Amino acid sequence: MTTKKALCIIPCFNEEKRINALIKEISDLDDTYIDWLILNNGSTDNTFEHFKNVEKYNVKENILTLNKEFNTGYGSGIKFAITSIFENLEKSNFSYKFFIWTHADGQTPLRDVLEALKIAENIKDNKLIVKGKRKIRKDGLISKFFEFFLNTLISICYSDQITNPYSQPTLVTNKLIKELISKTPDNGIFD
């Protein structure tokens, strides 16, 4: 079986204005050991039309595209992509060591994906999750309140502290994601 280091899923919802910059950012990375899956997550703008350019011009062999017709949330898009990839991998003799996902909107530089991989490779655990740090968002007090509320809830429920549950990128080992994928909801809560 051939194993590639990682698959990074980037769900895009109405990212028509950002998609070319995203593709350029991927193209500028030295990352032949990563496949980048750009997911059109039910966009209502022309995001999907830009995918055709990726396929037509074969910008980079390790950039893949996938279309999800309807948006049912960020997390459900990630689960849809992982499930679709697993179905294709079962038909081939191919696997990934890590699955990663991150935002398409530029909140997190894609170079952070490479940093998450460095961390994961130095930790010998086949059930590992690596979370990035969330950058300061420009949506003000509502975002800060929501982040505070989630952190408080996690601290109370799990007696643990987390920097931010929605921080990116997220890296999960193949073994762990296979165990969890069927047990997780198909809605936006997946992430």
C-alpha positions in Angstrom: 0.0 0.0 0.0 1.2 3.5 -0.9 0.9 6.0 1.9 1.2 9.7 1.4 1.9 11.9 4.4 -1.3 14.0 4.5 -4.5 15.2 2.9 -5.5 18.8 3.8 -9.2 19.6 3.2 -10.1 23.3 2.6 -13.9 23.8 2.6 -14.9 26.8 0.6 -18.3 28.5 0.9 -18.8 31.5 -1.3 -15.0 32.1 -1.7 -15.2 33.3 -5.3 -13.1 36.3 -4.5 -10.5 34.4 -2.5 -10.2 31.1 -4.5 -7.4 32.3 -6.8 -5.3 33.6 -3.9 -5.9 30.3 -2.1 -4.7 28.3 -5.1 -1.6 30.6 -5.4 -0.9 30.1 -1.7 -1.0 26.3 -2.2 1.2 26.5 -5.3 3.8 28.6 -3.5 4.3 25.9 -0.8 7.0 23.2 -1.1 4.6 20.4 -0.2 4.7 17.4 -2.6 4.0 15.1 0.4 0.5 16.7 0.9 -2.6 16.5 -1.2 -4.8 19.6 -1.0 -8.5 19.0 -1.4 -10.4 22.2 -2.1 -14.1 21.5 -1.3 -16.8 23.6 -2.8 -19.1 23.4 0.2 -22.4 24.3 -1.4 -21.4 27.8 -2.5 -24.1 30.0 -4.0 -21.6 32.2 -5.9 -19.2 31.2 -8.6 -16.7 29.4 -6.4 -17.3 26.1 -8.2 -16.6 27.8 -11.6 -13.0 28.5 -10.4 -12.6 24.8 -9.7 -12.9 24.1 -13.4 -9.8 26.3 -13.9 -7.8 24.2 -11.4 -8.7 21.0 -13.3 -8.3 22.6 -16.8 -4.9 24.1 -16.2 -3.7 21.4 -13.8 -2.2 24.1 -11.6 -0.5 21.5 -9.4 -0.8 17.8 -9.4 -1.5 17.6 -5.6 -4.5 20.0 -5.8 -7.7 18.1 -5.9 -11.3 19.4 -6.0 -14.6 18.1 -4.7 -18.1 19.5 -5.0 -20.8 19.2 -2.3 -24.0 20.5 -3.8 -25.6 21.9 -0.6 -24.1 23.7 2.4 -25.1 22.1 5.7 -22.3 23.6 7.7 -18.5 23.7 7.8 -18.2 20.5 9.8 -20.5 18.5 7.6 -18.4 19.6 4.6 -15.3 18.2 6.2 -17.1 14.9 7.1 -18.4 14.7 3.5 -14.9 15.2 2.1 -13.3 12.6 4.5 -16.1 10.1 3.7 -15.7 10.6 0.0 -11.9 10.2 0.2 -12.3 7.0 2.2 -14.6 5.5 -0.4 -12.1 6.3 -3.1 -9.1 5.0 -1.1 -10.9 1.7 -0.5 -11.0 1.2 -4.3 -7.3 1.9 -4.6 -4.1 0.8 -2.8 -3.5 4.2 -1.3 -3.7 5.8 2.2 -2.9 9.0 4.1 -1.1 9.1 7.5 -2.9 12.4 8.5 -6.0 14.2 7.7 -6.0 18.0 8.1 -8.6 20.7 7.6 -8.4 24.5 7.7 -10.3 27.6 6.6 -10.3 29.0 3.1 -10.9 32.6 4.1 -7.3 33.4 5.0 -7.8 33.4 8.8 -5.0 30.9 9.0 -2.0 30.8 6.7 -1.6 27.5 4.9 2.0 27.4 6.2 0.4 26.5 9.6 -0.6 23.2 8.0 3.1 22.4 7.5 3.8 23.4 11.1 1.0 21.0 12.4 2.6 18.2 10.4 6.0 18.9 12.0 4.5 18.6 15.4 2.6 15.4 14.6 5.7 13.7 13.1 7.6 14.3 16.3 4.9 12.7 18.5 4.6 8.9 18.0 1.0 8.5 18.7 -1.5 6.9 16.3 -4.4 8.6 18.0 -3.3 12.2 17.8 -5.1 15.5 17.3 -3.1 18.8 16.7 -5.0 22.1 16.8 -3.6 25.4 15.7 -4.2 28.8 17.3 -7.0 31.1 16.2 -5.9 34.5 15.0 -7.6 37.6 16.3 -10.8 38.0 14.3 -12.3 41.2 13.2 -15.9 40.4 14.2 -15.5 42.0 17.6 -17.3 41.3 20.9 -19.7 38.7 19.6 -16.8 36.4 18.6 -15.0 37.0 21.8 -18.1 36.2 23.9 -18.8 33.0 21.8 -15.1 31.9 22.3 -15.3 32.6 26.0 -18.6 30.7 26.3 -17.3 27.6 24.5 -14.1 27.6 26.5 -16.0 27.8 29.8 -18.4 25.1 28.7 -15.5 22.8 27.8 -13.7 23.5 31.1 -16.9 22.7 33.1 -17.8 19.5 31.1 -14.4 18.0 30.6 -12.3 19.6 33.4 -9.9 20.7 30.7 -8.9 24.0 29.0 -8.6 24.4 25.3 -7.3 27.5 23.5 -10.2 27.7 21.1 -12.3 24.8 19.9 -12.6 26.4 16.4 -8.9 27.1 15.9 -7.2 25.9 12.7 -5.7 23.9 11.3 -6.9 20.6 12.8 -4.8 17.5 12.2 -6.0 14.0 13.0 -4.3 10.7 12.5 -5.7 8.2 10.0 -6.4 5.7 12.7 -8.3 8.1 14.9 -10.4 9.6 12.1 -11.4 6.1 11.0 -12.6 5.3 14.5 -14.5 8.6 14.9 -16.0 9.3 11.4 -19.0 7.0 11.8 -19.7 8.1 15.3 -19.8 11.9 14.5 -22.9 13.8 13.4 -23.4 14.9 9.8 -24.0 18.5 10.8 -21.7 21.5 11.5 -20.7 20.2 14.9 -18.2 17.8 13.4 -15.2 20.1 13.6 
